[in-house]
C-alpha cells in the first residue's frame, strides 16, 4: 500500500474509530448518570468485585490469536476458522470453571448474592468469543465504520434494557444486564452483517503458528489484566462495597479520558504499524507523531479534570458521590502516563516482539502487585497512589522497548512529552492560583487554562499543534472538494 493510500485509510479509520468511541462515551456518560441516580454505590461495587474474573477469562479466550491475526500479513481462511473454534472451546471451558467456582468466590467476598451474579455475567465470555474473529477481520481491513455502527447500536439497545431494570429496582442486576446485553447484541449483529463464516476446519498447525506470536502476547495480557484488576480484589475484600463503588465510578470516569480516547488512535495504528514494520524511518516517524498527538490532546484534558473534579462529579452523579473526588484526582495524575502506555505497547507488538513484551510484563506487573500489597495497609488513597506510580513505571518500560525496536529512543520520547507536560502544568498552576486568589469556581478558570495552553503551543511552534491543524485541514479539503474520496 502506498504512503498516500495508507495515510488516507489511517485518517478515515481514526475518524470512524473516533465516532465509535465518542458515540460510545456519550452513551456511557448518559447511561452512567441515569444509573448512578437510580442505584447506590454498593450496586456498582458489587459488580466491580467480579470484573477481574471476566477480564482475565476474556483475555484467555482471545488467546493472543486476534492480535496475531492482525500482525500476520496474509492470514488464510484456515487461520480464521481455527482461531474461531479454538476461542469458542476455551470460552465454554472457562464458563464452566466460573460457574462451579461462583459459590467459593461469593464466600471469599462474604457476599452470597455474588454467586448468581457471576454465573449470569460470565456468559459474556461465550458471547464475546463468537465475534472475536469477525471484529478482527474488520480491523485488519481498517473497516472501523462497520465496527462503530455495531458497537453504538448494541450499547444503545442494552442501555435501554438496563435503565428499565434499574427503574424496576433490580439493583446490581441492572448493571449485569447492561454488560451482558451489550456483548450479546453486538455479537448477533456482527454475525448478521459480517460476510465471514467459519469453515468446518481447525488446524493445529495454524494454531501453533499463530501462537508463536500470540502466545507471548497472551501471557503479557493475562499478567496485565490480573495486575490491573488486583486492586478490585483488595478493595472488595479489605474495604466496603461503598468504597468499591466510589472507586469504580472514579476509575470509569478517568479511563474514558486517559485510556479510551488514546485507544481511538491506538486501535487504528496497530494494523498500520504492522503494515510498515519493515520501513524503519516511516515506523519511527509514525510512532513519534502518535506519541506527541496523544500527549498534546490528553495532557490538558487530564489537567482540566483535576481542576474541575468536584463540580464535575457533583453535576454528573449528585452529592452522594462527592467522596469519589480525591480518588478521581489521583487517578487523573496517573492518566498522564496511562494515556501513552498502549501507543508504545502496540508499536512493539507490531514489530513481532511479543516475547519481549511478555518477559518484561513480569517486572511491570510484579511492581504493581508489590506496590498494592504495601499500600493496602495505609488506606484507599495509598492504593490509588500505588496505581499511579505503577502507571509511570509501565510507561517507562513500554517506551524503552519501543525505542529499542525502533529509531525513536526513550530519551527522544521523554524530551517530546516533557515539553508538552511543561506547556500543560504552567497554565494549570496559574489558572488554579487565580481561582483561589479570586475565590471563584475552578470551572470559571478553565477557559483561561485552555487559552494559555493553546497560546503557549502556538508561540513555541508546537509540532503536535501543527499536526492537529494539518489533519483538520486535510479533512476539510476532502469534504470541500467534489469527487474526491
N, C-alpha and C positions, 0 to 999 in steps of 0.2 A: 504494500500500500504506500502510495506517495506521501510525502510530508504534508502536502496541501490537503489531500483527502483524509489523512489521519487527523490533522488538526480540525477539519470540518466535522468529522464524526465525533471527535472528542468534545468539541464545543456543543454539538447537538445532544450528545449523551449527558453532559453536565447540565444542560438546560432542562432536559426531561427528568433527569435524576433530581434536580432541584425542585421541579414541580411536584414530584412524588414526595420528597422529604418535607417540603414546605406545606403541601396539602395535608400530608400525614400529621405534621406538627400542629397545624391549625385545628385539625380534627381532635388530636390528642389533648391540646390545650382546652378546647371547648368541652370535651367529654370529661376530662380530669376536673375541670372547675365544677361541672354539674355533680360528678361523683363525690368530690370532697364535701359538697354541701348536703349530700344525701347520706353519706357514710361517715362513720367515726374513724379516727386514725388507727384504731385497733383492727379494723377490717383490712386496711392496706398492709398493716404489719403482719397479719396472719398469713396472707398470700405471699408476702415478701419472704417469709421464712422458707417457703418451698421452692423459690426461684432457682436456687443453686442446683437442685436435683434436675430441674427441667433444662437449665442451661448446659450442664455437663452432659446430660443424655443427648441433647440435640447436637452437641459437638461430636459426640461419639458416632451418632448416626451419619452426620455429614462425612466423618471419617477422613477429612482432608481431601476426599476424592473430588469434591466440587471445585476446590481451588486447583487441584491437579488438572482437571479438565480445561480450566481456563488457561493455565500455564502451558499446557501442551498445545502445540501449534495446529495440529490437524487430528483431533480425536475422531475415531471411527464410530460407526453405528454400534458395533460390538462393545466399544468402550462405554458408551452411554447406557446401553441396556444392562451391561454387567454391573455398573455402579448403581443403577436403579434397583435391581433385585437384591444387591448386597445391602444397600441402605435400608430397604424395606424389612429384610430379615433381622437386621440389627435392631431396628426400631421396635419390632414385635417382642424381641427378647428383652430389651430394656424396659418396655412397658410391663412385661410380666414380672420383672425383678422389682420395679417400683410398686406394683400392685400388691405384692406379697410382703414388701418391706414397709408399707404405709403404717401399719399399727405400731411398729417399732420406732418409726420416725416421729409419730404423734406422741409416743411415750417419752422420747428424748426431750421434746419441747414442752412436755406436760400439758398438751392441748389435744384432747381426744378428737375434736372436730377436724383436725388436720388429716386424719385417715381418709375420710370420704372426699375431702377437697383434693388431696393428692391423686387419688385413684381416677378422678374425673379429669383434673388438669393435665395429668400425664398423657392423656390421649393426644395432646399436641405433638408429642414425639412421633406418633404414627402419621398424623395428617401432614406434618411438615415433610416427612420422608418421601411422601408420594409426589411432591412437586419440586424437590431439590434439582433434579436434572433439567426439568423444563425451564426453571428460572435461570440456571447457569448457561443453558444454550442461548437464551435471550441476552444474557450479559456478554457472552462470547461475541455475539453479533452487535453489541452496543445498542440493543433494542430496548432502551430504557423507557420509551414511550409506552410500550405494551405493559411493562412492569409497573409503571406509575399508575396506569388506569386500573389494573387489577388490585393493587395494594390499597389505593384510596377507596375504591368501591367496596372492597371486603371489610375495611375498617369501619366505613360509614354504616354498613348493614349490621355488623356485630355491635357497634356502639349503640345503635337504636335498641337492640335487644337487651344490652347491659343496663342502660338507663331505665328501661321498663322494669327490669328485675330489681334495681336499686329502689325505685319508687314503691315497688311491691314489698319492700322490707326484707329482701333476701341477703343483705349484708355482704359478706365476703364472696358469696356465690355469684354476685353480680360481676365481680372482677374476673372470676373464673370464666363466666360466660363471655366476657369481652375478649379474653385472651384465646380461649379455645375456639370461639366463633370466628375470630379473625383468621386463625390458621386454617380452619376447615373451609370457610367460604373462599378464601384465596386459592386453596388447592383445587376446589371444584371448578372455579373459573379458569385457572390455568389449564386444567385438563380439557375443558370445553373449547377454549380458544387456541390452545397450542396445537401445532400440526404434528409434533413428535409423539410417537407411541413406542413403548419398549418392544423389542423383538424377543421371542422366546429363547434367549440365549444368555448364558452367564459364563464368561471366560475367566478361568482362574489366572491365566497368563495376563490378561488385560488388567485384572485387579492387582496383580503383583507389580506390573509395570507402573501403574498409577500410584501404587502405594510407596514406590521408591521415592517419589516426591511427597505424596500426600501423607505418608506415614509420619514423617518428621513434622509436617505441618499439623497433623492431628495431635501429636504429642505436645507440641508447643501450645496449641489452642486449648487442650484439656487442662494443662497446668495453669493457663491464663484464666480459664473460667472458674476453676476451683479457687484459685487465689483471689480473683476479683469478687467472688461471692462469699468468701470466708467470713468477711465482716458481717454478713447477714446471719450466719450461724452463731457467731459470737454475740451479736446484739440480741438475736432472738432468744438465745439460751441464758445470757447473763443479765439482760435488761428486760423491760416490759414490752408488751405488744404495742403500746402507745409510742414508746421510744422508737421502736422498729418502724411504725407508721410514719412518724415525723422524719426519720432518716430516709425512708423510701420516697417520700414526696420531694424532699430536698435533693436527693440523688437523681430522681427523674428530671427535675427542672434543670439541674446542672448538666445532665447528659445531653439534653436537647441542644444546648449551646456548645458544649465542649467536645461532644462526640458525634452527634447526629449531623450537625452542619458540616464538619470536616469530612464525614463519610460520604457526603454528596460528591465531593471531588474524588475521594479515595476509591469508591466502588467503580467509577469510570476509569480511573488511572491504572488500576491493576491490569486489565486487559491491554491497555495502551502501553504500559511498562513492558509487558510480556512481548508485545509486537516489535519493540525497538531494543530488546535486551542485548542485541549484538552490535548496536551502534553506540559506542561509549560516550561520544560527545552529546548526541541527542538525549541519551538517557540521563546524563548528569544535568543537562540544562533543564530538562523536563522536571526532574526531581527538585532542583533548586527553585524553579518557578512555583512549583506546588507548595513547597515549604513556606516561601515568602508570602504567597497568596493566602494560605490558611492562617498564618500568623497575623497578617495585616487585617483580616476580617475578624478573627476570633479574639485576639488580644483586647481590642477596645470593647468588644461585646462583654467579655468576662469582667473587665473593669467597671463597665456600666452596671452590670448585675450586682457586683459587690456594693457599689454606691447605693443602689435603689432596692436592696434586698427586702428591707422591712415594708415599705409601702407596696412593693410588688406582691409579696406573699399575702399581705392584708387584703389587697384588691382581688387577687385571684382566689384565695382559699378562705377568707374571713379571719377574724382574730383568733379563732380556735387553733390555727396553725402557726401563729407567731413564734412559738418555741422552736420552730424549724429554722428561723432566720440565721442564728450563728452556725448551724450545720451547713446551710446553703452557702454562706460566705466562705467557709473553709474549703468546701468542695470547689468553689469558683477559683480559689487560688490554685488548687491543683489542676484546674481546667486549662491553665496556661501551658501545661506540659502534656496533658492528656490529648489535646487537640492535634498535636504533632506526632503522636506515637505511631498511628497506623499509616501515615504518609511514608514514614521510613520503613515500617514493618513490611508493607506490601512492595516497596521498591526492592527490598532484599529477596522477598518471595518470588518476585517476577524474574529475578536472575537465577532462579532454581536453587537458591542457597537455603533450602528449608532445614537442612541438617544443622547449620549454624544457628538458625532461629531456635531450633529445638534444644540444642545444648545450652545456649545462653538463657533459655527460659528457666532452667533450673536455678540459676543465680537470681534472675529477676523476681521470680515468684517466691523463692525462699526468703529473699529480702523482705517482701511484703508480709509473708507469714510471721517472720520473727518480729517485725515492727508491730503487727496487730496483736500478737500474743503479749508483748510487753505493754502496749498501750491499753489493753483491756482492763488492767488493774488501776488505771488512772482516769477512767470515765469516758463518756461518749465523745467528747471533743478531742481527746487524745487519739481515739481510734480514727477520727477523720483527719487529724494531722499526720498520722502514720500513713494513711492512704495518699495524702498529698506528697509526702516525702518519697513514697514508693513510685508515684507517678513521675516525679522528676528523675528518679533512678532508671525507670523503664525508658523514658525518652532518651537519656544519655546512651543507654545500651543500643537501642534501635538506631539512633543517629550514627553511632560509632560503626555499627555493622553496615549501614547504608554507605558510609564513607569508605569502608574497607572494600566494598564490592562495586564502587562507582568512583567517578572522579570528583565527587562533591564531598569533601572531607568534613569531619566533625567540627574542626576549628572554623572552617568557612561557614558552616551552618550556624554555629553559635554566634559568629560575628553578624550574620544576616538577621537573626532573630533578636539579638541584643539591641540593635538599632531600633527595631520595631517596638521592643519592650520599653526602651527609654522614651520613645515617642508616645507611648501609652501612659506610662507612670507619671511623667512630669505634668501633663494636663490633668490627670486624675487627682494628684496631690493638690494642685492649685484649685480645682473645682470643689473638692471636698473641704479645703480650708476656707474658701469663701462661703460655702453653705453653713459652716459652723460659725464663722465670724458674723455673718449677717442673720443668723438664726432662721434660715429658710430651708425648705424641704430639699432633699438631695435630688428629687425629681426636677425641680426648677433649675438646678445647676447642671443637669445632664446635657442640655443643648450647648452650654459653654464648653464642657469637656469634649464633646464630639467636634465642635467647631475648631477648638485648639488642636485637636488630634489631626484633623484634615489639613489645617493651616500649616502645621509643622511638616507634615508629609509633603505638602506642595512646595514649601520653601526649600526643603532639603532634597527635592527631586527624588522622592521615594520611588524605587523601582516597582514595588508591588502596586502603588497607586497608578503608575503608568500602565502596568499590565491590566488592571481593572478597567481603566479608561479605554484601552485598546480592545478589550473583549466587548465592552458596551458599544463602541463604535462599529466593530465588525458585525455585531448583532443588528444594530440599527441599519447599517448599509445593506445587509442581507434582506431585511424586511422592506426596505425602501426601494430596492431595485427589482422591477418586474422581471419575471422569467428566470431569476437566479434561484438556485437551490443548493 
